Amino acid sequence: MLNQYMDQIEAVGLNLFFAAIFFFIGMAIHDVLKQGDVPKFGRYIVWAVLFLGCAGFIAKGIIQMTWEGSGIG
């Protein structure tokens, strides 16, 4: 029983870690684009990909936690 909870916590933590890494990489790309002569539309695309990537990792962690927590997975 404890191993199951530890696996869930590890999976959620790993997904949150990937979301944070994705966010920081996206912020670095955004800062580089902000310094150059890139139009705002390009920066908006970076923000959209950044948001969807982070949201995807977080959603995957939550879904995986509830899926395994319900005893299905």
All heavy atoms as TSV, in Angstrom:
chain	resi	resn	atom	element	x	y	z
A	1	MET	N	N	0.829	-1.189	0.000
A	1	MET	CA	C	0.000	0.000	0.000
A	1	MET	C	C	0.880	1.263	0.000
A	1	MET	O	O	0.619	2.183	-0.748
A	1	MET	CB	C	-0.903	-0.035	1.230
A	1	MET	CG	C	-1.898	1.070	1.259
A	1	MET	SD	S	-3.213	0.745	0.096
A	1	MET	CE	C	-4.512	1.666	0.809
A	2	LEU	N	N	1.907	1.248	0.819
A	2	LEU	CA	C	2.789	2.406	0.890
A	2	LEU	C	C	3.543	2.598	-0.422
A	2	LEU	O	O	3.729	3.728	-0.870
A	2	LEU	CB	C	3.771	2.244	2.055
A	2	LEU	CG	C	4.733	3.412	2.276
A	2	LEU	CD1	C	3.951	4.688	2.582
A	2	LEU	CD2	C	5.687	3.097	3.392
A	3	ASN	N	N	3.946	1.487	-1.046
A	3	ASN	CA	C	4.642	1.581	-2.323
A	3	ASN	C	C	3.768	2.223	-3.396
A	3	ASN	O	O	4.257	2.972	-4.233
A	3	ASN	CB	C	5.098	0.197	-2.801
A	3	ASN	CG	C	6.309	-0.276	-2.057
A	3	ASN	OD1	O	7.054	0.521	-1.498
A	3	ASN	ND2	N	6.506	-1.579	-2.026
A	4	GLN	N	N	2.462	1.931	-3.358
A	4	GLN	CA	C	1.553	2.513	-4.334
A	4	GLN	C	C	1.497	4.032	-4.159
A	4	GLN	O	O	1.560	4.775	-5.141
A	4	GLN	CB	C	0.160	1.919	-4.169
A	4	GLN	CG	C	-0.858	2.486	-5.149
A	4	GLN	CD	C	-2.257	1.948	-4.893
A	4	GLN	OE1	O	-2.491	1.231	-3.920
A	4	GLN	NE2	N	-3.182	2.304	-5.755
A	5	TYR	N	N	1.406	4.499	-2.933
A	5	TYR	CA	C	1.371	5.936	-2.685
A	5	TYR	C	C	2.694	6.604	-3.041
A	5	TYR	O	O	2.725	7.706	-3.571
A	5	TYR	CB	C	0.998	6.236	-1.231
A	5	TYR	CG	C	-0.440	5.929	-0.920
A	5	TYR	CD1	C	-0.775	5.054	0.100
A	5	TYR	CD2	C	-1.464	6.495	-1.666
A	5	TYR	CE1	C	-2.099	4.763	0.378
A	5	TYR	CE2	C	-2.791	6.205	-1.393
A	5	TYR	CZ	C	-3.102	5.338	-0.370
A	5	TYR	OH	O	-4.405	5.048	-0.107
A	6	MET	N	N	3.780	5.925	-2.754
A	6	MET	CA	C	5.091	6.476	-3.103
A	6	MET	C	C	5.250	6.576	-4.617
A	6	MET	O	O	5.806	7.545	-5.128
A	6	MET	CB	C	6.211	5.622	-2.495
A	6	MET	CG	C	6.282	5.694	-0.991
A	6	MET	SD	S	6.482	7.367	-0.357
A	6	MET	CE	C	8.129	7.718	-0.897
A	7	ASP	N	N	4.760	5.583	-5.357
A	7	ASP	CA	C	4.805	5.636	-6.820
A	7	ASP	C	C	3.967	6.795	-7.348
A	7	ASP	O	O	4.351	7.480	-8.288
A	7	ASP	CB	C	4.319	4.323	-7.424
A	7	ASP	CG	C	5.286	3.177	-7.195
A	7	ASP	OD1	O	6.468	3.456	-6.882
A	7	ASP	OD2	O	4.861	2.011	-7.321
A	8	GLN	N	N	2.818	7.023	-6.739
A	8	GLN	CA	C	1.963	8.141	-7.164
A	8	GLN	C	C	2.653	9.472	-6.904
A	8	GLN	O	O	2.656	10.355	-7.762
A	8	GLN	CB	C	0.632	8.106	-6.428
A	8	GLN	CG	C	-0.264	6.970	-6.813
A	8	GLN	CD	C	-1.499	6.912	-5.939
A	8	GLN	OE1	O	-1.772	7.823	-5.181
A	8	GLN	NE2	N	-2.239	5.831	-6.035
A	9	ILE	N	N	3.233	9.623	-5.729
A	9	ILE	CA	C	3.916	10.868	-5.389
A	9	ILE	C	C	5.104	11.082	-6.312
A	9	ILE	O	O	5.351	12.199	-6.781
A	9	ILE	CB	C	4.346	10.848	-3.903
A	9	ILE	CG1	C	3.109	10.912	-3.007
A	9	ILE	CG2	C	5.299	11.990	-3.593
A	9	ILE	CD1	C	3.396	10.652	-1.557
A	10	GLU	N	N	5.823	10.014	-6.605
A	10	GLU	CA	C	6.970	10.120	-7.502
A	10	GLU	C	C	6.530	10.531	-8.904
A	10	GLU	O	O	7.160	11.377	-9.532
A	10	GLU	CB	C	7.693	8.781	-7.564
A	10	GLU	CG	C	8.915	8.783	-8.448
A	10	GLU	CD	C	9.585	7.431	-8.524
A	10	GLU	OE1	O	9.247	6.536	-7.729
A	10	GLU	OE2	O	10.444	7.276	-9.394
A	11	ALA	N	N	5.438	9.950	-9.392
A	11	ALA	CA	C	4.954	10.282	-10.731
A	11	ALA	C	C	4.492	11.732	-10.806
A	11	ALA	O	O	4.810	12.458	-11.759
A	11	ALA	CB	C	3.813	9.348	-11.124
A	12	VAL	N	N	3.762	12.187	-9.807
A	12	VAL	CA	C	3.289	13.573	-9.795
A	12	VAL	C	C	4.462	14.526	-9.653
A	12	VAL	O	O	4.542	15.545	-10.345
A	12	VAL	CB	C	2.257	13.787	-8.667
A	12	VAL	CG1	C	1.913	15.251	-8.523
A	12	VAL	CG2	C	1.007	12.984	-8.956
A	13	GLY	N	N	5.397	14.214	-8.781
A	13	GLY	CA	C	6.579	15.057	-8.605
A	13	GLY	C	C	7.406	15.151	-9.869
A	13	GLY	O	O	7.902	16.222	-10.222
A	14	LEU	N	N	7.542	14.036	-10.565
A	14	LEU	CA	C	8.294	14.038	-11.818
A	14	LEU	C	C	7.615	14.900	-12.868
A	14	LEU	O	O	8.274	15.671	-13.573
A	14	LEU	CB	C	8.453	12.599	-12.319
A	14	LEU	CG	C	9.404	12.371	-13.483
A	14	LEU	CD1	C	10.818	12.783	-13.080
A	14	LEU	CD2	C	9.381	10.924	-13.906
A	15	ASN	N	N	6.297	14.816	-12.945
A	15	ASN	CA	C	5.572	15.649	-13.901
A	15	ASN	C	C	5.664	17.131	-13.540
A	15	ASN	O	O	5.800	17.981	-14.419
A	15	ASN	CB	C	4.116	15.208	-14.011
A	15	ASN	CG	C	3.974	13.955	-14.835
A	15	ASN	OD1	O	4.508	13.868	-15.936
A	15	ASN	ND2	N	3.279	12.972	-14.317
A	16	LEU	N	N	5.603	17.450	-12.270
A	16	LEU	CA	C	5.752	18.848	-11.854
A	16	LEU	C	C	7.174	19.345	-12.127
A	16	LEU	O	O	7.366	20.501	-12.512
A	16	LEU	CB	C	5.408	19.004	-10.379
A	16	LEU	CG	C	3.944	18.825	-10.024
A	16	LEU	CD1	C	3.746	18.922	-8.517
A	16	LEU	CD2	C	3.073	19.846	-10.743
A	17	PHE	N	N	8.165	18.473	-11.951
A	17	PHE	CA	C	9.539	18.831	-12.261
A	17	PHE	C	C	9.685	19.136	-13.751
A	17	PHE	O	O	10.297	20.133	-14.135
A	17	PHE	CB	C	10.472	17.682	-11.851
A	17	PHE	CG	C	11.898	17.872	-12.293
A	17	PHE	CD1	C	12.712	18.779	-11.627
A	17	PHE	CD2	C	12.415	17.165	-13.358
A	17	PHE	CE1	C	14.025	18.964	-12.026
A	17	PHE	CE2	C	13.723	17.345	-13.759
A	17	PHE	CZ	C	14.535	18.244	-13.092
A	18	PHE	N	N	9.116	18.282	-14.601
A	18	PHE	CA	C	9.174	18.530	-16.043
A	18	PHE	C	C	8.448	19.813	-16.416
A	18	PHE	O	O	8.879	20.553	-17.294
A	18	PHE	CB	C	8.595	17.351	-16.819
A	18	PHE	CG	C	9.502	16.162	-16.883
A	18	PHE	CD1	C	8.990	14.877	-16.820
A	18	PHE	CD2	C	10.870	16.308	-17.002
A	18	PHE	CE1	C	9.818	13.782	-16.877
A	18	PHE	CE2	C	11.715	15.216	-17.062
A	18	PHE	CZ	C	11.177	13.945	-16.996
A	19	ALA	N	N	7.328	20.097	-15.750
A	19	ALA	CA	C	6.600	21.332	-16.022
A	19	ALA	C	C	7.449	22.545	-15.655
A	19	ALA	O	O	7.491	23.532	-16.386
A	19	ALA	CB	C	5.271	21.358	-15.254
A	20	ALA	N	N	8.152	22.475	-14.522
A	20	ALA	CA	C	9.006	23.590	-14.107
A	20	ALA	C	C	10.170	23.781	-15.069
A	20	ALA	O	O	10.494	24.910	-15.459
A	20	ALA	CB	C	9.515	23.362	-12.686
A	21	ILE	N	N	10.802	22.674	-15.477
A	21	ILE	CA	C	11.906	22.761	-16.437
A	21	ILE	C	C	11.408	23.351	-17.750
A	21	ILE	O	O	12.051	24.224	-18.345
A	21	ILE	CB	C	12.537	21.367	-16.660
A	21	ILE	CG1	C	13.236	20.892	-15.396
A	21	ILE	CG2	C	13.491	21.366	-17.843
A	21	ILE	CD1	C	14.429	21.721	-14.988
A	22	PHE	N	N	10.266	22.886	-18.225
A	22	PHE	CA	C	9.677	23.398	-19.462
A	22	PHE	C	C	9.403	24.891	-19.329
A	22	PHE	O	O	9.659	25.675	-20.253
A	22	PHE	CB	C	8.388	22.626	-19.754
A	22	PHE	CG	C	7.908	22.750	-21.157
A	22	PHE	CD1	C	8.385	21.895	-22.127
A	22	PHE	CD2	C	6.972	23.696	-21.517
A	22	PHE	CE1	C	7.947	21.990	-23.430
A	22	PHE	CE2	C	6.521	23.802	-22.806
A	22	PHE	CZ	C	7.011	22.950	-23.767
A	23	PHE	N	N	8.892	25.321	-18.174
A	23	PHE	CA	C	8.599	26.727	-17.953
A	23	PHE	C	C	9.870	27.571	-17.990
A	23	PHE	O	O	9.910	28.615	-18.649
A	23	PHE	CB	C	7.895	26.892	-16.600
A	23	PHE	CG	C	7.596	28.316	-16.263
A	23	PHE	CD1	C	6.533	28.972	-16.853
A	23	PHE	CD2	C	8.369	29.007	-15.348
A	23	PHE	CE1	C	6.247	30.291	-16.549
A	23	PHE	CE2	C	8.097	30.317	-15.037
A	23	PHE	CZ	C	7.032	30.959	-15.636
A	24	PHE	N	N	10.921	27.133	-17.315
A	24	PHE	CA	C	12.154	27.913	-17.278
A	24	PHE	C	C	12.835	27.981	-18.641
A	24	PHE	O	O	13.384	29.012	-19.020
A	24	PHE	CB	C	13.111	27.373	-16.222
A	24	PHE	CG	C	12.641	27.632	-14.814
A	24	PHE	CD1	C	12.565	26.606	-13.898
A	24	PHE	CD2	C	12.247	28.903	-14.418
A	24	PHE	CE1	C	12.126	26.839	-12.615
A	24	PHE	CE2	C	11.801	29.150	-13.131
A	24	PHE	CZ	C	11.736	28.111	-12.221
A	25	ILE	N	N	12.801	26.892	-19.380
A	25	ILE	CA	C	13.355	26.916	-20.736
A	25	ILE	C	C	12.548	27.860	-21.610
A	25	ILE	O	O	13.106	28.649	-22.380
A	25	ILE	CB	C	13.403	25.497	-21.324
A	25	ILE	CG1	C	14.460	24.667	-20.616
A	25	ILE	CG2	C	13.679	25.529	-22.829
A	25	ILE	CD1	C	14.446	23.203	-20.989
A	26	GLY	N	N	11.241	27.807	-21.495
A	26	GLY	CA	C	10.379	28.713	-22.260
A	26	GLY	C	C	10.610	30.170	-21.894
A	26	GLY	O	O	10.610	31.048	-22.768
A	27	MET	N	N	10.817	30.443	-20.617
A	27	MET	CA	C	11.083	31.822	-20.195
A	27	MET	C	C	12.417	32.307	-20.752
A	27	MET	O	O	12.545	33.462	-21.156
A	27	MET	CB	C	11.081	31.925	-18.671
A	27	MET	CG	C	9.702	31.846	-18.071
A	27	MET	SD	S	8.583	33.124	-18.649
A	27	MET	CE	C	9.372	34.570	-18.001
A	28	ALA	N	N	13.413	31.424	-20.789
A	28	ALA	CA	C	14.707	31.801	-21.359
A	28	ALA	C	C	14.565	32.107	-22.845
A	28	ALA	O	O	15.110	33.103	-23.340
A	28	ALA	CB	C	15.725	30.686	-21.139
A	29	ILE	N	N	13.821	31.278	-23.560
A	29	ILE	CA	C	13.587	31.536	-24.991
A	29	ILE	C	C	12.834	32.841	-25.171
A	29	ILE	O	O	13.141	33.638	-26.060
A	29	ILE	CB	C	12.832	30.355	-25.625
A	29	ILE	CG1	C	13.727	29.114	-25.655
A	29	ILE	CG2	C	12.358	30.687	-27.029
A	29	ILE	CD1	C	13.000	27.846	-26.059
A	30	HIS	N	N	11.842	33.081	-24.332
A	30	HIS	CA	C	11.072	34.321	-24.424
A	30	HIS	C	C	11.953	35.545	-24.195
A	30	HIS	O	O	11.836	36.548	-24.899
A	30	HIS	CB	C	9.931	34.292	-23.412
A	30	HIS	CG	C	9.097	35.530	-23.436
A	30	HIS	ND1	N	9.296	36.559	-22.550
A	30	HIS	CD2	C	8.081	35.903	-24.233
A	30	HIS	CE1	C	8.426	37.522	-22.812
A	30	HIS	NE2	N	7.679	37.147	-23.824
A	31	ASP	N	N	12.844	35.473	-23.226
A	31	ASP	CA	C	13.740	36.603	-22.957
A	31	ASP	C	C	14.687	36.858	-24.125
A	31	ASP	O	O	14.972	38.003	-24.462
A	31	ASP	CB	C	14.532	36.368	-21.672
A	31	ASP	CG	C	13.668	36.493	-20.431
A	31	ASP	OD1	O	12.555	37.062	-20.536
A	31	ASP	OD2	O	14.100	36.016	-19.369
A	32	VAL	N	N	15.173	35.789	-24.739
A	32	VAL	CA	C	16.055	35.948	-25.899
A	32	VAL	C	C	15.281	36.582	-27.055
A	32	VAL	O	O	15.781	37.485	-27.739
A	32	VAL	CB	C	16.659	34.586	-26.313
A	32	VAL	CG1	C	17.330	34.676	-27.669
A	32	VAL	CG2	C	17.657	34.122	-25.268
A	33	LEU	N	N	14.053	36.127	-27.275
A	33	LEU	CA	C	13.248	36.695	-28.352
A	33	LEU	C	C	12.881	38.154	-28.062
A	33	LEU	O	O	12.750	38.952	-28.985
A	33	LEU	CB	C	11.970	35.873	-28.551
A	33	LEU	CG	C	12.144	34.477	-29.118
A	33	LEU	CD1	C	10.797	33.779	-29.212
A	33	LEU	CD2	C	12.817	34.515	-30.474
A	34	LYS	N	N	12.711	38.474	-26.797
A	34	LYS	CA	C	12.340	39.843	-26.419
A	34	LYS	C	C	13.480	40.819	-26.712
A	34	LYS	O	O	13.241	41.968	-27.064
A	34	LYS	CB	C	11.980	39.862	-24.934
A	34	LYS	CG	C	11.338	41.138	-24.462
A	34	LYS	CD	C	10.914	40.989	-23.004
A	34	LYS	CE	C	10.264	42.242	-22.511
A	34	LYS	NZ	N	9.877	42.118	-21.107
A	35	GLN	N	N	14.723	40.367	-26.595
A	35	GLN	CA	C	15.868	41.238	-26.845
A	35	GLN	C	C	16.106	41.455	-28.333
A	35	GLN	O	O	16.659	42.472	-28.730
A	35	GLN	CB	C	17.126	40.644	-26.210
A	35	GLN	CG	C	17.075	40.649	-24.704
A	35	GLN	CD	C	18.266	39.946	-24.082
A	35	GLN	OE1	O	19.103	39.397	-24.781
A	35	GLN	NE2	N	18.320	39.949	-22.760
A	36	GLY	N	N	15.706	40.497	-29.159
A	36	GLY	CA	C	15.941	40.610	-30.593
A	36	GLY	C	C	14.823	41.384	-31.285
A	36	GLY	O	O	13.951	41.988	-30.662
A	37	ASP	N	N	14.877	41.354	-32.585
A	37	ASP	CA	C	13.862	42.037	-33.388
A	37	ASP	C	C	12.771	41.070	-33.829
A	37	ASP	O	O	12.371	41.036	-34.989
A	37	ASP	CB	C	14.520	42.671	-34.627
A	37	ASP	CG	C	15.450	43.810	-34.247
A	37	ASP	OD1	O	15.175	44.448	-33.212
A	37	ASP	OD2	O	16.427	44.053	-34.965
A	38	VAL	N	N	12.286	40.281	-32.902
A	38	VAL	CA	C	11.223	39.320	-33.203
A	38	VAL	C	C	9.886	40.015	-32.938
A	38	VAL	O	O	9.712	40.662	-31.909
A	38	VAL	CB	C	11.367	38.068	-32.318
A	38	VAL	CG1	C	10.247	37.086	-32.568
A	38	VAL	CG2	C	12.716	37.421	-32.561
A	39	PRO	N	N	8.940	39.900	-33.867
A	39	PRO	CA	C	7.637	40.536	-33.629
A	39	PRO	C	C	6.910	39.909	-32.444
A	39	PRO	O	O	7.224	38.793	-32.018
A	39	PRO	CB	C	6.878	40.276	-34.938
A	39	PRO	CG	C	7.583	39.169	-35.602
A	39	PRO	CD	C	9.004	39.220	-35.144
A	40	LYS	N	N	5.945	40.645	-31.913
A	40	LYS	CA	C	5.203	40.163	-30.744
A	40	LYS	C	C	4.483	38.855	-31.033
A	40	LYS	O	O	4.298	38.038	-30.142
A	40	LYS	CB	C	4.192	41.209	-30.295
A	40	LYS	CG	C	4.805	42.351	-29.556
A	40	LYS	CD	C	3.748	43.244	-28.966
A	40	LYS	CE	C	4.403	44.340	-28.168
A	40	LYS	NZ	N	3.418	45.213	-27.552
A	41	PHE	N	N	4.080	38.654	-32.291
A	41	PHE	CA	C	3.383	37.424	-32.638
A	41	PHE	C	C	4.247	36.201	-32.334
A	41	PHE	O	O	3.766	35.190	-31.831
A	41	PHE	CB	C	2.985	37.446	-34.124
A	41	PHE	CG	C	2.229	36.232	-34.557
A	41	PHE	CD1	C	0.924	36.036	-34.138
A	41	PHE	CD2	C	2.819	35.277	-35.365
A	41	PHE	CE1	C	0.221	34.911	-34.520
A	41	PHE	CE2	C	2.132	34.159	-35.757
A	41	PHE	CZ	C	0.833	33.973	-35.343
A	42	GLY	N	N	5.538	36.289	-32.602
A	42	GLY	CA	C	6.459	35.185	-32.301
A	42	GLY	C	C	6.551	34.915	-30.815
A	42	GLY	O	O	6.611	33.767	-30.377
A	43	ARG	N	N	6.556	35.980	-30.033
A	43	ARG	CA	C	6.592	35.796	-28.573
A	43	ARG	C	C	5.285	35.198	-28.065
A	43	ARG	O	O	5.277	34.418	-27.117
A	43	ARG	CB	C	6.883	37.125	-27.893
A	43	ARG	CG	C	8.301	37.588	-28.111
A	43	ARG	CD	C	8.678	38.685	-27.161
A	43	ARG	NE	N	7.770	39.811	-27.200
A	43	ARG	CZ	C	8.096	41.031	-27.601
A	43	ARG	NH1	N	9.320	41.280	-27.999
A	43	ARG	NH2	N	7.221	41.995	-27.599
A	44	TYR	N	N	4.168	35.557	-28.697
A	44	TYR	CA	C	2.882	34.977	-28.293
A	44	TYR	C	C	2.838	33.482	-28.579
A	44	TYR	O	O	2.273	32.711	-27.809
A	44	TYR	CB	C	1.721	35.676	-28.996
A	44	TYR	CG	C	1.518	37.108	-28.555
A	44	TYR	CD1	C	0.981	38.055	-29.415
A	44	TYR	CD2	C	1.857	37.522	-27.271
A	44	TYR	CE1	C	0.798	39.365	-29.013
A	44	TYR	CE2	C	1.681	38.830	-26.862
A	44	TYR	CZ	C	1.147	39.743	-27.741
A	44	TYR	OH	O	0.959	41.037	-27.347
A	45	ILE	N	N	3.470	33.065	-29.676
A	45	ILE	CA	C	3.533	31.638	-29.982
A	45	ILE	C	C	4.354	30.917	-28.915
A	45	ILE	O	O	3.983	29.836	-28.450
A	45	ILE	CB	C	4.109	31.409	-31.397
A	45	ILE	CG1	C	3.107	31.881	-32.443
A	45	ILE	CG2	C	4.454	29.945	-31.609
A	45	ILE	CD1	C	3.626	31.826	-33.856
A	46	VAL	N	N	5.473	31.535	-28.505
A	46	VAL	CA	C	6.296	30.925	-27.447
A	46	VAL	C	C	5.487	30.810	-26.163
A	46	VAL	O	O	5.526	29.787	-25.476
A	46	VAL	CB	C	7.585	31.746	-27.214
A	46	VAL	CG1	C	8.321	31.272	-25.971
A	46	VAL	CG2	C	8.489	31.655	-28.428
A	47	TRP	N	N	4.720	31.840	-25.813
A	47	TRP	CA	C	3.892	31.792	-24.610
A	47	TRP	C	C	2.829	30.711	-24.711
A	47	TRP	O	O	2.548	30.006	-23.732
A	47	TRP	CB	C	3.226	33.144	-24.344
A	47	TRP	CG	C	4.063	34.032	-23.503
A	47	TRP	CD1	C	4.746	35.136	-23.898
A	47	TRP	CD2	C	4.350	33.883	-22.112
A	47	TRP	NE1	N	5.431	35.681	-22.855
A	47	TRP	CE2	C	5.206	34.940	-21.743
A	47	TRP	CE3	C	3.969	32.962	-21.147
A	47	TRP	CZ2	C	5.675	35.091	-20.438
A	47	TRP	CZ3	C	4.444	33.121	-19.854
A	47	TRP	CH2	C	5.281	34.183	-19.521
A	48	ALA	N	N	2.222	30.556	-25.884
A	48	ALA	CA	C	1.188	29.530	-26.059
A	48	ALA	C	C	1.779	28.131	-25.887
A	48	ALA	O	O	1.210	27.287	-25.187
A	48	ALA	CB	C	0.534	29.670	-27.430
A	49	VAL	N	N	2.935	27.888	-26.509
A	49	VAL	CA	C	3.577	26.579	-26.374
A	49	VAL	C	C	4.009	26.357	-24.931
A	49	VAL	O	O	3.865	25.260	-24.381
A	49	VAL	CB	C	4.771	26.471	-27.349
A	49	VAL	CG1	C	5.602	25.234	-27.067
A	49	VAL	CG2	C	4.285	26.484	-28.791
A	50	LEU	N	N	4.539	27.386	-24.296
A	50	LEU	CA	C	4.951	27.300	-22.902
A	50	LEU	C	C	3.771	26.944	-22.001
A	50	LEU	O	O	3.853	26.027	-21.175
A	50	LEU	CB	C	5.551	28.635	-22.479
A	50	LEU	CG	C	5.901	28.858	-21.026
A	50	LEU	CD1	C	7.083	27.992	-20.648
A	50	LEU	CD2	C	6.227	30.317	-20.795
A	51	PHE	N	N	2.655	27.646	-22.171
A	51	PHE	CA	C	1.476	27.398	-21.342
A	51	PHE	C	C	0.924	25.996	-21.576
A	51	PHE	O	O	0.633	25.266	-20.625
A	51	PHE	CB	C	0.396	28.438	-21.639
A	51	PHE	CG	C	-0.892	28.171	-20.932
A	51	PHE	CD1	C	-1.017	28.407	-19.575
A	51	PHE	CD2	C	-1.982	27.657	-21.625
A	51	PHE	CE1	C	-2.204	28.142	-18.919
A	51	PHE	CE2	C	-3.162	27.391	-20.979
A	51	PHE	CZ	C	-3.279	27.632	-19.626
A	52	LEU	N	N	0.791	25.600	-22.842
A	52	LEU	CA	C	0.240	24.281	-23.133
A	52	LEU	C	C	1.158	23.158	-22.650
A	52	LEU	O	O	0.684	22.129	-22.176
A	52	LEU	CB	C	-0.025	24.152	-24.639
A	52	LEU	CG	C	-1.145	25.033	-25.181
A	52	LEU	CD1	C	-1.215	24.922	-26.694
A	52	LEU	CD2	C	-2.473	24.669	-24.553
A	53	GLY	N	N	2.463	23.367	-22.766
A	53	GLY	CA	C	3.401	22.355	-22.286
A	53	GLY	C	C	3.332	22.176	-20.784
A	53	GLY	O	O	3.258	21.051	-20.275
A	54	CYS	N	N	3.339	23.277	-20.054
A	54	CYS	CA	C	3.261	23.200	-18.586
A	54	CYS	C	C	1.923	22.624	-18.149
A	54	CYS	O	O	1.874	21.766	-17.262
A	54	CYS	CB	C	3.458	24.583	-17.976
A	54	CYS	SG	S	5.134	25.193	-18.112
A	55	ALA	N	N	0.851	23.088	-18.778
A	55	ALA	CA	C	-0.475	22.577	-18.422
A	55	ALA	C	C	-0.589	21.090	-18.733
A	55	ALA	O	O	-1.214	20.340	-17.981
A	55	ALA	CB	C	-1.551	23.359	-19.170
A	56	GLY	N	N	0.029	20.663	-19.816
A	56	GLY	CA	C	-0.006	19.245	-20.173
A	56	GLY	C	C	0.704	18.371	-19.156
A	56	GLY	O	O	0.195	17.322	-18.763
A	57	PHE	N	N	1.883	18.801	-18.715
A	57	PHE	CA	C	2.614	18.025	-17.712
A	57	PHE	C	C	1.860	17.980	-16.389
A	57	PHE	O	O	1.783	16.936	-15.731
A	57	PHE	CB	C	4.011	18.588	-17.489
A	57	PHE	CG	C	5.012	18.148	-18.515
A	57	PHE	CD1	C	5.670	19.080	-19.289
A	57	PHE	CD2	C	5.306	16.816	-18.697
A	57	PHE	CE1	C	6.602	18.689	-20.232
A	57	PHE	CE2	C	6.235	16.403	-19.634
A	57	PHE	CZ	C	6.880	17.350	-20.400
A	58	ILE	N	N	1.292	19.115	-15.981
A	58	ILE	CA	C	0.552	19.154	-14.720
A	58	ILE	C	C	-0.703	18.292	-14.814
A	58	ILE	O	O	-1.022	17.526	-13.906
A	58	ILE	CB	C	0.229	20.606	-14.334
A	58	ILE	CG1	C	1.533	21.338	-13.977
A	58	ILE	CG2	C	-0.751	20.659	-13.174
A	58	ILE	CD1	C	1.377	22.832	-13.799
A	59	ALA	N	N	-1.425	18.395	-15.940
A	59	ALA	CA	C	-2.626	17.584	-16.121
A	59	ALA	C	C	-2.288	16.099	-16.153
A	59	ALA	O	O	-3.009	15.279	-15.579
A	59	ALA	CB	C	-3.336	17.986	-17.410
A	60	LYS	N	N	-1.183	15.744	-16.794
A	60	LYS	CA	C	-0.768	14.339	-16.837
A	60	LYS	C	C	-0.489	13.819	-15.431
A	60	LYS	O	O	-0.873	12.707	-15.086
A	60	LYS	CB	C	0.468	14.177	-17.713
A	60	LYS	CG	C	0.921	12.746	-17.866
A	60	LYS	CD	C	2.162	12.677	-18.748
A	60	LYS	CE	C	2.641	11.268	-18.921
A	60	LYS	NZ	N	3.200	10.678	-17.726
A	61	GLY	N	N	0.146	14.631	-14.607
A	61	GLY	CA	C	0.406	14.223	-13.225
A	61	GLY	C	C	-0.859	14.039	-12.425
A	61	GLY	O	O	-1.005	13.064	-11.684
A	62	ILE	N	N	-1.797	14.954	-12.584
A	62	ILE	CA	C	-3.059	14.858	-11.836
A	62	ILE	C	C	-3.875	13.660	-12.308
A	62	ILE	O	O	-4.426	12.913	-11.497
A	62	ILE	CB	C	-3.857	16.171	-11.974
A	62	ILE	CG1	C	-3.127	17.294	-11.235
A	62	ILE	CG2	C	-5.280	16.008	-11.447
A	62	ILE	CD1	C	-3.688	18.663	-11.485
A	63	ILE	N	N	-3.950	13.475	-13.623
A	63	ILE	CA	C	-4.700	12.340	-14.154
A	63	ILE	C	C	-4.065	11.026	-13.725
A	63	ILE	O	O	-4.763	10.090	-13.321
A	63	ILE	CB	C	-4.801	12.432	-15.692
A	63	ILE	CG1	C	-5.719	13.591	-16.081
A	63	ILE	CG2	C	-5.285	11.126	-16.296
A	63	ILE	CD1	C	-5.691	13.933	-17.549
A	64	GLN	N	N	-2.750	10.957	-13.770
A	64	GLN	CA	C	-2.069	9.729	-13.363
A	64	GLN	C	C	-2.295	9.459	-11.886
A	64	GLN	O	O	-2.512	8.311	-11.496
A	64	GLN	CB	C	-0.581	9.838	-13.671
A	64	GLN	CG	C	0.186	8.572	-13.446
A	64	GLN	CD	C	1.623	8.677	-13.930
A	64	GLN	OE1	O	2.040	9.705	-14.432
A	64	GLN	NE2	N	2.361	7.611	-13.788
A	65	MET	N	N	-2.288	10.498	-11.062
A	65	MET	CA	C	-2.504	10.306	-9.629
A	65	MET	C	C	-3.921	9.805	-9.361
A	65	MET	O	O	-4.121	8.870	-8.586
A	65	MET	CB	C	-2.271	11.615	-8.869
A	65	MET	CG	C	-2.422	11.469	-7.370
A	65	MET	SD	S	-2.125	12.978	-6.474
A	65	MET	CE	C	-3.526	13.956	-6.958
A	66	THR	N	N	-4.931	10.396	-10.001
A	66	THR	CA	C	-6.302	9.954	-9.769
A	66	THR	C	C	-6.559	8.585	-10.377
A	66	THR	O	O	-7.302	7.776	-9.822
A	66	THR	CB	C	-7.307	10.968	-10.333
A	66	THR	OG1	O	-7.058	11.174	-11.729
A	66	THR	CG2	C	-7.217	12.285	-9.612
A	67	TRP	N	N	-5.937	8.310	-11.522
A	67	TRP	CA	C	-6.102	7.004	-12.169
A	67	TRP	C	C	-5.549	5.895	-11.283
A	67	TRP	O	O	-6.199	4.880	-11.064
A	67	TRP	CB	C	-5.390	7.038	-13.517
A	67	TRP	CG	C	-5.443	5.761	-14.303
A	67	TRP	CD1	C	-4.516	4.757	-14.267
A	67	TRP	CD2	C	-6.449	5.354	-15.225
A	67	TRP	NE1	N	-4.888	3.759	-15.124
A	67	TRP	CE2	C	-6.063	4.097	-15.725
A	67	TRP	CE3	C	-7.619	5.927	-15.664
A	67	TRP	CZ2	C	-6.825	3.412	-16.650
A	67	TRP	CZ3	C	-8.369	5.246	-16.606
A	67	TRP	CH2	C	-7.979	4.011	-17.084
A	68	GLU	N	N	-4.331	6.087	-10.777
A	68	GLU	CA	C	-3.730	5.062	-9.925
A	68	GLU	C	C	-4.363	5.059	-8.543
A	68	GLU	O	O	-4.424	4.019	-7.899
A	68	GLU	CB	C	-2.225	5.286	-9.822
A	68	GLU	CG	C	-1.490	5.006	-11.110
A	68	GLU	CD	C	0.009	5.272	-11.018
A	68	GLU	OE1	O	0.447	5.729	-9.957
A	68	GLU	OE2	O	0.696	5.021	-12.018
A	69	GLY	N	N	-4.823	6.217	-8.076
A	69	GLY	CA	C	-5.439	6.286	-6.755
A	69	GLY	C	C	-6.783	5.571	-6.697
A	69	GLY	O	O	-7.203	5.095	-5.646
A	70	SER	N	N	-7.462	5.488	-7.849
A	70	SER	CA	C	-8.757	4.819	-7.861
A	70	SER	C	C	-8.615	3.304	-7.987
A	70	SER	O	O	-9.603	2.592	-7.922
A	70	SER	CB	C	-9.614	5.354	-9.014
A	70	SER	OG	O	-9.015	5.027	-10.264
A	71	GLY	N	N	-7.398	2.825	-8.172
A	71	GLY	CA	C	-7.154	1.396	-8.257
A	71	GLY	C	C	-7.289	0.834	-9.659
A	71	GLY	O	O	-7.206	-0.365	-9.864
A	72	ILE	N	N	-7.491	1.702	-10.647
A	72	ILE	CA	C	-7.665	1.229	-12.025
A	72	ILE	C	C	-6.308	0.907	-12.641
A	72	ILE	O	O	-6.132	-0.102	-13.297
A	72	ILE	CB	C	-8.399	2.281	-12.874
A	72	ILE	CG1	C	-9.797	2.511	-12.316
A	72	ILE	CG2	C	-8.478	1.839	-14.332
A	72	ILE	CD1	C	-10.528	3.667	-12.955
A	73	GLY	N	N	-5.322	1.842	-12.435
A	73	GLY	CA	C	-4.036	1.710	-13.115
A	73	GLY	C	C	-3.050	0.835	-12.411
A	73	GLY	O	O	-3.076	0.431	-11.332
